[in-house]
């Protein structure tokens, strides 16, 4: 009856007590085990920091920082890529303009359109 | 560096891919005037062609009266052509405009002469009428 009553309630041992029990048993461990555990903890914490960055304004700053070239080599590569994109777009725009001007010329020239169109 | 390239590629792709379809009724009135000859077919044209035709229509207000007439009378023919036919026509026009001006005028005269209705056809109809009384 008492047992059932206890099961219905929360466990009498809470996390602080568990931590205290673990600390007490840790005190009984020998120095080698303690030192290797401490080392493992430090490694685990370091890994966690590297893998789970907290999102904040500084994260955005960090990402933006990643986007900016750092070395001269990266700057050169970025400049070449940007220049290629700019020239490509300018060329595309120019050829579109040329085509449009030709189209207007064909549509309005004093020669009939049939002269230029193969049917 | 890789993320910079990806960002640039995305911007470029987005700017090239954007082409909203436009129904006839939502076209600006000035464009409707210029595109009137192809109103009936407008909704059947692919988006890209609509965009190109709209860009042509934007030149229309700058044309003189004679050019406007020609534009309106030729637009339907132009819109019906395949992209390859249009490109061939541009190529011909480009080649023609590179001929020296005098020769060009000469060719124009020859073409106009050839395109006139046969000279014999006119008197054939007119001649009997003139001799009848």
gemmi code that builds the backbone of each chain (N, CA, C; Angstrom):
import gemmi

chains = {
    "A": [
        ("UNK", (0.841, -1.189, 0.000), (0.000, 0.000, 0.000), (0.890, 1.258, 0.000)),
        ("UNK", (1.849, 1.249, 0.931), (2.799, 2.361, 1.011), (3.638, 2.465, -0.271)),
        ("UNK", (4.003, 1.278, -0.778), (4.770, 1.204, -2.014), (4.025, 1.847, -3.188)),
        ("UNK", (2.729, 1.486, -3.277), (1.883, 2.037, -4.347), (1.791, 3.553, -4.229)),
        ("UNK", (1.673, 4.012, -2.990), (1.556, 5.447, -2.716), (2.821, 6.161, -3.211)),
        ("UNK", (3.965, 5.506, -2.937), (5.248, 6.112, -3.338), (5.378, 6.168, -4.856)),
        ("UNK", (4.865, 5.082, -5.540), (4.995, 5.055, -6.998), (4.160, 6.175, -7.649)),
        ("UNK", (3.009, 6.432, -7.053), (2.125, 7.484, -7.563), (2.781, 8.851, -7.468)),
        ("UNK", (3.601, 9.059, -6.463), (4.249, 10.365, -6.283), (5.522, 10.454, -7.122)),
        ("UNK", (6.092, 11.661, -7.127), (7.372, 11.825, -7.812), (8.446, 11.063, -7.068)),
        ("UNK", (9.501, 10.681, -7.810), (10.597, 9.956, -7.176), (11.187, 10.827, -6.067)),
        ("UNK", (11.479, 10.247, -4.916), (11.998, 11.038, -3.804), (13.404, 11.559, -4.070)),
        ("UNK", (14.118, 10.950, -5.047), (15.484, 11.425, -5.334), (15.420, 12.433, -6.469)),
        ("UNK", (15.852, 13.641, -6.211), (15.846, 14.625, -7.301), (17.245, 14.768, -7.906)),
        ("UNK", (17.341, 15.627, -8.949), (18.595, 15.700, -9.704), (19.768, 16.205, -8.860)),
        ("UNK", (19.425, 17.034, -7.848), (20.525, 17.537, -6.996), (21.137, 16.423, -6.176)),
        ("UNK", (20.211, 15.571, -5.716), (20.720, 14.446, -4.904), (21.560, 13.505, -5.766)),
        ("UNK", (21.084, 13.310, -7.003), (21.860, 12.446, -7.912), (23.243, 13.043, -8.136)),
        ("UNK", (23.265, 14.378, -8.361), (24.555, 15.054, -8.576), (25.451, 14.897, -7.349)),
        ("UNK", (24.824, 14.999, -6.146), (25.606, 14.867, -4.909), (26.178, 13.457, -4.780)),
        ("UNK", (25.330, 12.471, -5.142), (25.785, 11.068, -5.074), (26.954, 10.841, -6.021)),
        ("UNK", (26.799, 11.421, -7.252), (27.864, 11.254, -8.248), (29.142, 11.926, -7.786)),
        ("UNK", (28.999, 13.139, -7.176), (30.189, 13.852, -6.702), (30.887, 13.034, -5.624)),
        ("UNK", (30.050, 12.453, -4.736), (30.644, 11.682, -3.631), (31.398, 10.464, -4.183)),
        ("UNK", (30.754, 9.796, -5.201), (31.449, 8.617, -5.746), (32.660, 9.036, -6.580)),
        ("UNK", (32.565, 10.260, -7.171), (33.710, 10.728, -7.957), (34.924, 10.962, -7.058)),
        ("UNK", (34.621, 11.370, -5.819), (35.737, 11.611, -4.882), (36.501, 10.329, -4.577)),
        ("UNK", (35.772, 9.206, -4.757), (36.424, 7.929, -4.449), (37.256, 7.406, -5.614)),
        ("UNK", (37.136, 8.065, -6.777), (37.891, 7.580, -7.952), (39.360, 7.946, -7.808)),
        ("UNK", (40.211, 7.166, -8.480), (41.626, 7.521, -8.375), (42.000, 8.616, -9.379)),
        ("UNK", (43.129, 9.216, -9.145), (43.540, 10.439, -9.854), (43.549, 10.276, -11.374)),
        ("UNK", (44.021, 9.110, -11.885), (44.109, 8.874, -13.345), (42.740, 8.950, -13.998)),
        ("UNK", (41.767, 8.268, -13.362), (40.398, 8.230, -13.926), (39.823, 9.647, -13.934)),
        ("UNK", (40.016, 10.385, -12.827), (39.481, 11.751, -12.723), (40.082, 12.630, -13.813)),
        ("UNK", (41.366, 12.507, -13.996), (42.012, 13.379, -14.993), (41.549, 13.046, -16.408)),
        ("UNK", (41.385, 11.740, -16.704), (40.936, 11.424, -18.068), (39.480, 11.829, -18.273)),
        ("UNK", (38.669, 11.750, -17.189), (37.278, 12.212, -17.304), (37.230, 13.720, -17.560)),
        ("UNK", (38.101, 14.446, -16.842), (38.132, 15.906, -16.984), (38.530, 16.296, -18.414)),
        ("UNK", (39.485, 15.550, -18.925), (39.962, 15.811, -20.281), (38.847, 15.548, -21.301)),
        ("UNK", (38.150, 14.427, -21.110), (37.046, 14.066, -22.020), (35.966, 15.145, -21.982)),
        ("UNK", (35.701, 15.665, -20.767), (34.673, 16.712, -20.622), (35.092, 17.978, -21.394)),
        ("UNK", (36.373, 18.330, -21.240), (36.854, 19.534, -21.923), (36.727, 19.382, -23.439)),
        ("UNK", (37.098, 18.186, -23.937), (37.017, 17.929, -25.383), (35.564, 18.019, -25.853)),
        ("UNK", (34.655, 17.390, -25.059), (33.235, 17.381, -25.428), (32.678, 18.799, -25.475)),
        ("UNK", (33.052, 19.607, -24.480), (32.556, 21.000, -24.432), (33.057, 21.800, -25.630)),
        ("UNK", (34.309, 21.556, -25.964), (34.891, 22.292, -27.089), (34.180, 21.939, -28.393)),
        ("UNK", (33.895, 20.647, -28.551), (33.203, 20.176, -29.763), (31.809, 20.784, -29.831)),
        ("UNK", (31.145, 20.813, -28.675), (29.787, 21.351, -28.649), (29.785, 22.824, -29.072)),
        ("UNK", (30.754, 23.556, -28.564), (30.830, 24.986, -28.919), (31.031, 25.163, -30.425)),
        ("UNK", (31.809, 24.281, -31.007), (32.096, 24.411, -32.433), (30.892, 24.036, -33.285)),
        ("UNK", (30.099, 23.067, -32.831), (29.007, 22.555, -33.672), (27.683, 23.266, -33.502)),
        ("UNK", (27.422, 23.809, -32.316), (26.110, 24.421, -32.103), (26.245, 25.891, -31.764)),
        ("UNK", (26.530, 26.754, -32.764), (26.655, 28.170, -32.457), (25.289, 28.760, -32.125)),
        ("UNK", (25.246, 29.632, -31.182), (23.986, 30.267, -30.801), (23.693, 31.347, -31.830)),
        ("UNK", (22.451, 31.376, -32.342), (22.129, 32.371, -33.361), (21.951, 33.739, -32.716)),
        ("UNK", (22.638, 34.688, -33.244), (22.529, 36.052, -32.718), (23.001, 37.004, -33.798)),
        ("UNK", (23.007, 38.279, -33.502), (23.495, 39.249, -34.481), (24.941, 38.954, -34.841)),
        ("UNK", (25.684, 38.459, -33.848), (27.085, 38.169, -34.122), (27.207, 37.017, -35.119)),
        ("UNK", (26.182, 36.119, -35.153), (26.208, 35.022, -36.131), (26.124, 35.604, -37.538)),
        ("UNK", (25.217, 36.588, -37.708), (25.076, 37.234, -39.012), (26.400, 37.880, -39.412)),
        ("UNK", (26.999, 38.549, -38.417), (28.289, 39.185, -38.651), (29.328, 38.166, -39.077)),
        ("UNK", (29.275, 37.009, -38.410), (30.232, 35.944, -38.690), (30.023, 35.420, -40.113)),
        ("UNK", (28.715, 35.210, -40.471), (28.411, 34.718, -41.827), (28.875, 35.731, -42.874)),
        ("UNK", (28.569, 37.009, -42.614), (28.956, 38.066, -43.553), (30.482, 38.086, -43.667)),
        ("UNK", (31.114, 37.844, -42.535), (32.568, 37.816, -42.510), (33.087, 36.705, -43.416)),
        ("UNK", (32.335, 35.571, -43.434), (32.728, 34.446, -44.288), (32.591, 34.791, -45.766)),
        ("UNK", (31.634, 35.680, -46.081), (31.378, 36.026, -47.484), (32.460, 36.936, -48.053)),
        ("UNK", (33.107, 37.663, -47.161), (34.114, 38.621, -47.629), (35.452, 37.912, -47.834)),
        ("UNK", (36.045, 38.106, -49.025), (37.348, 37.474, -49.254), (38.394, 38.016, -48.277)),
        ("UNK", (39.341, 37.165, -47.885), (40.350, 37.595, -46.921), (41.721, 37.749, -47.555)),
        ("UNK", (42.134, 36.700, -48.260), (43.493, 36.759, -48.815), (43.469, 37.457, -50.174)),
        ("UNK", (44.639, 37.856, -50.620), (44.771, 38.518, -51.932), (44.270, 37.586, -53.027)),
        ("UNK", (44.564, 36.300, -52.862), (44.143, 35.303, -53.846), (42.625, 35.261, -53.953)),
        ("UNK", (41.967, 35.283, -52.774), (40.490, 35.263, -52.765), (39.928, 36.539, -53.385)),
        ("UNK", (40.562, 37.669, -53.072), (40.105, 38.948, -53.640), (40.213, 38.923, -55.150)),
        ("UNK", (41.312, 38.381, -55.635), (41.530, 38.319, -57.084), (40.452, 37.444, -57.728)),
        ("UNK", (40.204, 36.273, -57.111), (39.205, 35.349, -57.666), (37.828, 36.005, -57.666)),
        ("UNK", (37.489, 36.675, -56.553), (36.176, 37.316, -56.444), (36.039, 38.417, -57.487)),
        ("UNK", (37.124, 39.173, -57.698), (37.090, 40.261, -58.695), (36.876, 39.696, -60.094)),
        ("UNK", (37.594, 38.594, -60.390), (37.457, 37.984, -61.720), (36.025, 37.502, -61.925)),
        ("UNK", (35.463, 36.832, -60.905), (34.093, 36.311, -61.024), (33.100, 37.466, -61.205)),
        ("UNK", (33.258, 38.507, -60.382), (32.349, 39.666, -60.479), (32.450, 40.345, -61.832)),
        ("UNK", (33.696, 40.513, -62.302), (33.903, 41.168, -63.596), (33.249, 40.345, -64.702)),
        ("UNK", (33.400, 39.012, -64.618), (32.805, 38.137, -65.634), (31.286, 38.286, -65.637)),
        ("UNK", (30.709, 38.355, -64.432), (29.245, 38.490, -64.338), (28.818, 39.841, -64.905)),
        ("UNK", (29.534, 40.903, -64.530), (29.174, 42.251, -65.010), (29.295, 42.324, -66.531)),
        ("UNK", (30.417, 41.806, -67.068), (30.599, 41.856, -68.523), (29.542, 40.999, -69.224)),
        ("UNK", (29.261, 39.833, -68.631), (28.247, 38.947, -69.225), (26.899, 39.631, -69.289)),
        ("UNK", (26.529, 40.294, -68.198), (25.221, 40.961, -68.153), (25.195, 42.152, -69.112)),
        ("UNK", (26.303, 42.895, -69.166), (26.366, 44.058, -70.065), (26.245, 43.601, -71.514)),
        ("UNK", (26.920, 42.489, -71.819), (26.891, 41.959, -73.182), (25.483, 41.496, -73.537)),
        ("UNK", (24.845, 40.810, -72.586), (23.469, 40.316, -72.795), (22.538, 41.507, -73.030)),
        ("UNK", (22.694, 42.558, -72.217), (21.847, 43.736, -72.320), (22.067, 44.417, -73.670)),
        ("UNK", (23.354, 44.507, -74.064), (23.687, 45.164, -75.333), (23.083, 44.404, -76.510)),
        ("UNK", (23.193, 43.058, -76.476), (22.672, 42.287, -77.609), (21.144, 42.376, -77.643)),
        ("UNK", (20.513, 42.469, -76.459), (19.055, 42.638, -76.416), (18.659, 43.978, -77.033)),
        ("UNK", (19.448, 45.027, -76.695), (19.181, 46.355, -77.251), (19.343, 46.357, -78.762)),
        ("UNK", (20.432, 45.711, -79.240), (20.687, 45.653, -80.684), (19.534, 44.972, -81.403)),
        ("UNK", (19.083, 43.862, -80.833), (17.980, 43.109, -81.438), (16.738, 43.975, -81.520)),
        ("UNK", (16.463, 44.673, -80.417), (15.264, 45.534, -80.390), (15.336, 46.617, -81.452)),
        ("UNK", (16.524, 47.226, -81.573), (16.677, 48.286, -82.568), (16.487, 47.736, -83.979)),
        ("UNK", (17.019, 46.522, -84.214), (16.845, 45.900, -85.533), (15.370, 45.602, -85.786)),
        ("UNK", (14.703, 45.085, -84.760), (13.276, 44.747, -84.911), (12.468, 45.989, -85.276)),
        ("UNK", (12.747, 47.091, -84.562), (12.033, 48.338, -84.842), (12.347, 48.805, -86.265)),
        ("UNK", (13.629, 48.684, -86.644), (14.022, 49.114, -87.990), (13.284, 48.298, -89.048)),
        ("UNK", (13.204, 46.980, -88.858), (12.512, 46.119, -89.836), (11.024, 46.478, -89.893)),
        ("UNK", (10.461, 46.763, -88.726), (9.020, 47.060, -88.659), (8.673, 48.436, -89.233)),
        ("UNK", (9.673, 49.318, -89.356), (9.339, 50.677, -89.794), (10.086, 51.110, -91.058)),
        ("UNK", (10.957, 50.255, -91.576), (11.752, 50.641, -92.750), (10.844, 50.904, -93.951)),
        ("UNK", (11.331, 51.729, -94.902), (10.479, 51.980, -96.073), (10.465, 50.797, -97.031)),
        ("UNK", (11.329, 49.801, -96.788), (11.224, 48.562, -97.576), (10.236, 47.631, -96.891)),
        ("UNK", (9.438, 46.912, -97.690), (8.458, 46.020, -97.069), (9.132, 44.916, -96.261)),
        ("UNK", (8.418, 44.401, -95.270), (8.968, 43.378, -94.362), (9.301, 42.077, -95.125)),
        ("UNK", (8.569, 41.828, -96.213), (8.781, 40.590, -96.981), (10.197, 40.500, -97.557)),
        ("UNK", (10.827, 41.670, -97.735), (12.177, 41.671, -98.277), (13.134, 40.952, -97.323)),
        ("UNK", (12.868, 41.065, -96.041), (13.792, 40.507, -95.044), (13.329, 39.171, -94.470)),
        ("UNK", (12.064, 38.876, -94.656), (11.512, 37.659, -94.043), (11.403, 36.535, -95.067)),
        ("UNK", (11.963, 35.389, -94.727), (11.815, 34.184, -95.572), (10.551, 33.475, -95.154)),
        ("UNK", (9.711, 33.168, -96.110), (8.474, 32.469, -95.731), (8.469, 31.041, -96.244)),
    ],
    "B": [
        ("UNK", (34.039, 31.854, -49.635), (34.189, 32.061, -51.073), (33.071, 31.339, -51.826)),
        ("UNK", (32.799, 30.068, -51.395), (31.768, 29.286, -52.074), (30.402, 29.929, -51.867)),
        ("UNK", (30.176, 30.421, -50.619), (28.859, 31.027, -50.363), (28.685, 32.315, -51.151)),
        ("UNK", (29.791, 33.037, -51.380), (29.732, 34.270, -52.179), (29.294, 33.943, -53.606)),
        ("UNK", (29.884, 32.879, -54.149), (29.545, 32.469, -55.523), (28.093, 32.031, -55.613)),
        ("UNK", (27.651, 31.267, -54.603), (26.267, 30.783, -54.608), (25.306, 31.966, -54.563)),
        ("UNK", (25.611, 32.946, -53.697), (24.738, 34.124, -53.564), (24.653, 34.874, -54.890)),
        ("UNK", (25.800, 35.051, -55.544), (25.821, 35.769, -56.827), (25.051, 35.002, -57.896)),
        ("UNK", (25.252, 33.682, -57.918), (24.569, 32.848, -58.918), (23.063, 32.934, -58.726)),
        ("UNK", (22.616, 32.924, -57.467), (21.185, 33.003, -57.172), (20.602, 34.334, -57.637)),
        ("UNK", (21.336, 35.421, -57.363), (20.872, 36.754, -57.791), (20.718, 36.797, -59.301)),
        ("UNK", (21.711, 36.247, -59.995), (21.702, 36.265, -61.459), (20.531, 35.438, -61.982)),
        ("UNK", (20.374, 34.235, -61.417), (19.304, 33.342, -61.861), (17.945, 33.999, -61.625)),
        ("UNK", (17.800, 34.633, -60.456), (16.513, 35.259, -60.125), (16.192, 36.381, -61.102)),
        ("UNK", (17.214, 37.182, -61.445), (16.951, 38.316, -62.333), (16.632, 37.850, -63.744)),
        ("UNK", (17.245, 36.724, -64.173), (16.992, 36.239, -65.532), (15.663, 35.497, -65.619)),
        ("UNK", (15.314, 34.799, -64.536), (14.130, 33.947, -64.582), (12.834, 34.752, -64.464)),
        ("UNK", (12.934, 35.988, -63.935), (11.710, 36.728, -63.680), (11.052, 37.216, -64.968)),
        ("UNK", (9.861, 36.764, -65.246), (9.083, 37.228, -66.402), (7.616, 36.958, -66.099)),
        ("UNK", (6.940, 37.958, -65.627), (5.544, 37.765, -65.232), (4.643, 37.788, -66.470)),
        ("UNK", (3.678, 36.867, -66.557), (2.747, 36.906, -67.682), (1.818, 38.107, -67.530)),
        ("UNK", (1.388, 38.651, -68.667), (0.584, 39.876, -68.605), (-0.660, 39.661, -69.456)),
        ("UNK", (-1.816, 39.811, -68.865), (-3.023, 39.664, -69.675), (-3.277, 40.985, -70.404)),
        ("UNK", (-3.997, 40.894, -71.524), (-4.200, 42.079, -72.374), (-4.767, 43.255, -71.582)),
        ("UNK", (-5.741, 42.942, -70.710), (-6.438, 44.019, -69.998), (-5.550, 44.789, -69.026)),
        ("UNK", (-4.476, 44.168, -68.578), (-3.621, 44.856, -67.604), (-2.475, 45.621, -68.276)),
        ("UNK", (-2.408, 45.551, -69.609), (-1.345, 46.301, -70.303), (-1.627, 47.800, -70.212)),
        ("UNK", (-0.584, 48.612, -70.131), (-0.797, 50.065, -70.119), (-1.452, 50.497, -71.436)),
        ("UNK", (-2.345, 51.488, -71.411), (-3.064, 51.911, -72.623), (-2.133, 52.223, -73.797)),
        ("UNK", (-0.990, 52.840, -73.514), (-0.062, 53.195, -74.600), (0.432, 51.936, -75.317)),
        ("UNK", (0.668, 50.868, -74.545), (1.131, 49.618, -75.150), (-0.008, 48.944, -75.912)),
        ("UNK", (-1.225, 49.081, -75.386), (-2.379, 48.489, -76.072), (-2.560, 49.093, -77.461)),
        ("UNK", (-2.294, 50.396, -77.585), (-2.418, 51.063, -78.893), (-1.436, 50.431, -79.878)),
        ("UNK", (-0.191, 50.264, -79.430), (0.845, 49.746, -80.320), (0.643, 48.267, -80.637)),
        ("UNK", (0.074, 47.536, -79.674), (-0.064, 46.086, -79.854), (-1.457, 45.687, -80.368)),
        ("UNK", (-2.278, 46.678, -80.668), (-3.665, 46.403, -81.097), (-3.775, 45.357, -82.210)),
        ("UNK", (-2.874, 45.362, -83.219), (-3.024, 44.375, -84.298), (-2.908, 42.927, -83.822)),
        ("UNK", (-2.326, 42.699, -82.647), (-2.166, 41.312, -82.183), (-2.971, 41.067, -80.900)),
        ("UNK", (-3.962, 41.914, -80.658), (-4.768, 41.771, -79.439), (-5.393, 40.372, -79.328)),
        ("UNK", (-5.965, 39.892, -80.457), (-6.677, 38.602, -80.425), (-5.760, 37.449, -80.036)),
        ("UNK", (-4.488, 37.531, -80.440), (-3.552, 36.416, -80.170), (-2.757, 36.628, -78.891)),
        ("UNK", (-2.864, 37.811, -78.271), (-1.975, 38.190, -77.174), (-1.843, 37.105, -76.096)),
        ("UNK", (-2.983, 36.586, -75.646), (-2.922, 35.627, -74.535), (-2.340, 34.273, -74.936)),
        ("UNK", (-2.193, 34.042, -76.238), (-1.620, 32.760, -76.677), (-0.094, 32.829, -76.771)),
        ("UNK", (0.458, 34.045, -76.709), (1.921, 34.168, -76.822), (2.603, 33.746, -75.525)),
        ("UNK", (3.761, 33.070, -75.645), (4.520, 32.732, -74.431), (4.988, 34.015, -73.729)),
        ("UNK", (5.212, 33.890, -72.424), (5.599, 35.053, -71.610), (6.785, 35.813, -72.190)),
        ("UNK", (7.786, 35.044, -72.631), (9.008, 35.685, -73.130), (8.714, 36.546, -74.352)),
        ("UNK", (7.870, 35.998, -75.241), (7.541, 36.761, -76.453), (6.721, 38.000, -76.100)),
        ("UNK", (5.832, 37.827, -75.117), (5.046, 38.994, -74.660), (5.976, 40.115, -74.198)),
        ("UNK", (6.998, 39.710, -73.417), (7.941, 40.719, -72.904), (8.638, 41.438, -74.061)),
        ("UNK", (9.062, 40.659, -75.069), (9.781, 41.256, -76.201), (8.866, 42.196, -76.972)),
        ("UNK", (7.632, 41.762, -77.191), (6.685, 42.602, -77.940), (6.368, 43.878, -77.159)),
        ("UNK", (6.289, 43.746, -75.846), (6.016, 44.941, -75.032), (7.174, 45.934, -75.137)),
        ("UNK", (8.384, 45.392, -75.169), (9.541, 46.302, -75.304), (9.501, 47.025, -76.653)),
        ("UNK", (9.044, 46.309, -77.701), (8.912, 46.968, -79.016), (7.838, 48.050, -78.941)),
        ("UNK", (6.741, 47.724, -78.254), (5.625, 48.675, -78.149), (6.058, 49.972, -77.458)),
        ("UNK", (7.060, 49.838, -76.573), (7.514, 51.036, -75.859), (8.234, 52.025, -76.782)),
        ("UNK", (8.679, 51.545, -77.961), (9.312, 52.443, -78.934), (8.256, 53.184, -79.751)),
        ("UNK", (7.056, 52.633, -79.803), (6.011, 53.137, -80.705), (5.746, 54.646, -80.585)),
        ("UNK", (5.589, 55.199, -79.379), (5.279, 56.640, -79.291), (6.357, 57.538, -79.908)),
        ("UNK", (7.593, 57.002, -80.020), (8.684, 57.827, -80.549), (8.725, 57.836, -82.082)),
        ("UNK", (7.901, 57.013, -82.719), (7.938, 56.916, -84.191), (7.154, 58.058, -84.833)),
        ("UNK", (7.502, 58.384, -86.104), (6.695, 59.376, -86.817), (5.451, 58.696, -87.400)),
        ("UNK", (4.553, 59.479, -87.970), (3.248, 58.942, -88.404), (3.406, 57.805, -89.409)),
        ("UNK", (4.292, 58.015, -90.393), (4.496, 57.006, -91.444), (5.015, 55.704, -90.817)),
        ("UNK", (5.988, 55.850, -89.907), (6.574, 54.672, -89.247), (5.532, 53.962, -88.384)),
        ("UNK", (4.680, 54.747, -87.732), (3.632, 54.145, -86.902), (2.717, 53.270, -87.754)),
        ("UNK", (2.354, 53.785, -88.945), (1.481, 53.028, -89.850), (2.144, 51.713, -90.232)),
        ("UNK", (3.435, 51.814, -90.606), (4.158, 50.603, -91.019), (4.247, 49.619, -89.855)),
        ("UNK", (4.552, 50.134, -88.684), (4.681, 49.297, -87.482), (3.401, 48.494, -87.267)),
        ("UNK", (2.264, 49.203, -87.314), (0.978, 48.540, -87.047), (0.653, 47.513, -88.126)),
        ("UNK", (1.010, 47.829, -89.385), (0.637, 46.902, -90.455), (1.544, 45.672, -90.493)),
        ("UNK", (2.746, 45.782, -89.901), (3.687, 44.647, -89.978), (3.753, 43.823, -88.689)),
        ("UNK", (3.231, 44.358, -87.618), (3.409, 43.707, -86.306), (2.864, 42.281, -86.262)),
        ("UNK", (1.679, 42.076, -86.848), (1.063, 40.742, -86.793), (1.939, 39.722, -87.515)),
        ("UNK", (2.485, 40.141, -88.681), (3.372, 39.245, -89.434), (4.605, 38.918, -88.601)),
        ("UNK", (5.176, 39.958, -87.997), (6.397, 39.805, -87.194), (6.156, 38.865, -86.012)),
        ("UNK", (5.020, 39.030, -85.350), (4.732, 38.225, -84.157), (4.486, 36.756, -84.512)),
        ("UNK", (4.032, 36.512, -85.743), (3.750, 35.133, -86.160), (5.018, 34.346, -86.486)),
        ("UNK", (6.116, 35.038, -86.770), (7.350, 34.355, -87.181), (7.932, 33.528, -86.035)),
        ("UNK", (8.692, 32.505, -86.415), (9.403, 31.727, -85.392), (10.658, 32.511, -85.004)),
        ("UNK", (11.238, 32.237, -83.824), (12.463, 32.939, -83.431), (13.559, 32.822, -84.495)),
        ("UNK", (13.646, 31.655, -85.154), (14.678, 31.456, -86.177), (14.422, 32.372, -87.377)),
        ("UNK", (13.156, 32.510, -87.756), (12.812, 33.388, -88.888), (13.127, 34.846, -88.553)),
        ("UNK", (12.824, 35.215, -87.303), (13.106, 36.602, -86.895), (14.617, 36.866, -86.917)),
        ("UNK", (15.370, 35.867, -86.436), (16.822, 36.039, -86.390), (17.377, 36.142, -87.816)),
        ("UNK", (16.829, 35.347, -88.729), (17.273, 35.395, -90.132), (16.965, 36.769, -90.729)),
        ("UNK", (15.791, 37.304, -90.396), (15.401, 38.624, -90.909), (16.347, 39.703, -90.385)),
        ("UNK", (16.693, 39.605, -89.090), (17.634, 40.579, -88.504), (18.977, 40.510, -89.227)),
        ("UNK", (19.393, 39.272, -89.478), (20.676, 39.072, -90.144), (20.671, 39.718, -91.531)),
        ("UNK", (19.570, 39.532, -92.254), (19.444, 40.127, -93.596), (19.455, 41.645, -93.494)),
        ("UNK", (18.715, 42.162, -92.521), (18.633, 43.617, -92.378), (20.008, 44.184, -92.040)),
        ("UNK", (20.706, 43.468, -91.146), (22.038, 43.917, -90.726), (22.969, 43.956, -91.944)),
        ("UNK", (22.918, 42.883, -92.754), (23.763, 42.812, -93.944), (23.395, 43.936, -94.915)),
        ("UNK", (22.095, 44.171, -95.071), (21.620, 45.195, -96.005), (22.075, 46.586, -95.570)),
        ("UNK", (22.058, 46.819, -94.257), (22.421, 48.169, -93.790), (23.923, 48.406, -93.854)),
        ("UNK", (24.687, 47.333, -94.151), (26.142, 47.529, -94.252), (26.595, 47.864, -95.678)),
        ("UNK", (25.665, 47.759, -96.632), (25.997, 48.111, -98.024), (26.160, 49.640, -98.091)),
        ("UNK", (27.067, 50.150, -98.920), (27.185, 51.609, -99.065), (25.838, 52.241, -99.434)),
        ("UNK", (25.641, 53.473, -98.964), (24.318, 54.102, -99.071), (23.789, 54.161, -100.505)),
        ("UNK", (24.670, 54.533, -101.466), (24.203, 54.657, -102.859), (23.664, 53.330, -103.370)),
        ("UNK", (24.452, 52.283, -103.110), (24.023, 50.960, -103.577), (22.711, 50.551, -102.914)),
        ("UNK", (22.610, 50.949, -101.648), (21.404, 50.586, -100.901), (20.177, 51.241, -101.543)),
        ("UNK", (20.340, 52.506, -101.890), (19.222, 53.227, -102.525), (18.844, 52.573, -103.839)),
        ("UNK", (19.885, 52.154, -104.565), (19.659, 51.510, -105.855), (18.870, 50.212, -105.659)),
        ("UNK", (19.316, 49.417, -104.673), (18.626, 48.154, -104.386), (17.183, 48.435, -103.976)),
        ("UNK", (17.004, 49.477, -103.169), (15.649, 49.829, -102.716), (14.759, 50.144, -103.910)),
        ("UNK", (15.309, 50.938, -104.850), (14.512, 51.299, -106.038), (14.124, 50.042, -106.807)),
        ("UNK", (15.109, 49.133, -106.947), (14.853, 47.905, -107.707), (13.759, 47.075, -107.026)),
        ("UNK", (13.869, 46.977, -105.692), (12.894, 46.166, -104.958), (11.500, 46.774, -105.078)),
        ("UNK", (11.451, 48.119, -104.938), (10.148, 48.785, -105.025), (9.542, 48.591, -106.415)),
        ("UNK", (10.398, 48.666, -107.419), (9.943, 48.471, -108.800), (9.379, 47.053, -108.954)),
        ("UNK", (10.120, 46.082, -108.400), (9.707, 44.684, -108.539), (8.422, 44.403, -107.774)),
        ("UNK", (8.235, 45.150, -106.653), (7.042, 44.897, -105.829), (5.794, 45.596, -106.337)),
        ("UNK", (5.977, 46.503, -107.276), (4.810, 47.199, -107.832), (3.952, 46.196, -108.588)),
        ("UNK", (2.631, 46.437, -108.664), (1.814, 45.530, -109.464), (2.278, 45.591, -110.911)),
        ("UNK", (2.241, 44.473, -111.636), (2.766, 44.448, -112.999), (2.218, 45.618, -113.818)),
        ("UNK", (3.128, 46.318, -114.506), (2.764, 47.530, -115.245), (1.686, 47.255, -116.289)),
        ("UNK", (1.723, 46.046, -116.870), (0.772, 45.717, -117.933), (-0.652, 45.575, -117.399)),
        ("UNK", (-0.755, 45.200, -116.079), (-2.086, 44.933, -115.507), (-2.936, 46.196, -115.436)),
        ("UNK", (-2.298, 47.319, -115.154), (-3.059, 48.554, -114.987), (-3.659, 49.030, -116.324)),
        ("UNK", (-2.824, 49.181, -117.386), (-3.405, 49.627, -118.651), (-4.406, 48.614, -119.201)),
        ("UNK", (-4.182, 47.301, -118.888), (-5.079, 46.277, -119.421), (-6.521, 46.559, -119.002)),
        ("UNK", (-6.659, 47.049, -117.746), (-8.008, 47.354, -117.256), (-8.410, 48.755, -117.711)),
        ("UNK", (-7.404, 49.673, -117.608), (-7.700, 51.080, -117.876), (-7.897, 51.343, -119.370)),
        ("UNK", (-7.135, 50.638, -120.195), (-7.157, 50.922, -121.624), (-8.548, 50.756, -122.280)),
        ("UNK", (-9.223, 49.612, -122.006), (-10.540, 49.469, -122.641), (-11.506, 50.566, -122.202)),
        ("UNK", (-11.387, 50.946, -120.890), (-12.278, 51.983, -120.357), (-12.043, 53.313, -121.077)),
        ("UNK", (-10.737, 53.556, -121.404), (-10.380, 54.832, -122.021), (-10.842, 54.882, -123.485)),
        ("UNK", (-10.848, 53.721, -124.106), (-11.179, 53.709, -125.540), (-12.679, 53.536, -125.811)),
        ("UNK", (-13.407, 53.182, -124.743), (-14.831, 52.863, -124.921), (-15.691, 54.010, -125.488)),
        ("UNK", (-15.560, 55.251, -124.951), (-16.509, 56.272, -125.404), (-16.378, 56.614, -126.895)),
    ],
}
model = gemmi.Model(1)
for chain_id, residues in chains.items():
    chain = gemmi.Chain(chain_id)
    for i, (resn, *xyz) in enumerate(residues, 1):
        res = gemmi.Residue()
        res.name, res.seqid = resn, gemmi.SeqId(i, " ")
        for name, pos in zip(("N", "CA", "C"), xyz):
            atom = gemmi.Atom()
            atom.name, atom.element = name, gemmi.Element(name[0])
            atom.pos, atom.b_iso = gemmi.Position(*pos), 0.0
            res.add_atom(atom)
        chain.add_residue(res)
    model.add_chain(chain)
structure = gemmi.Structure()
structure.add_model(model)
structure.setup_entities()
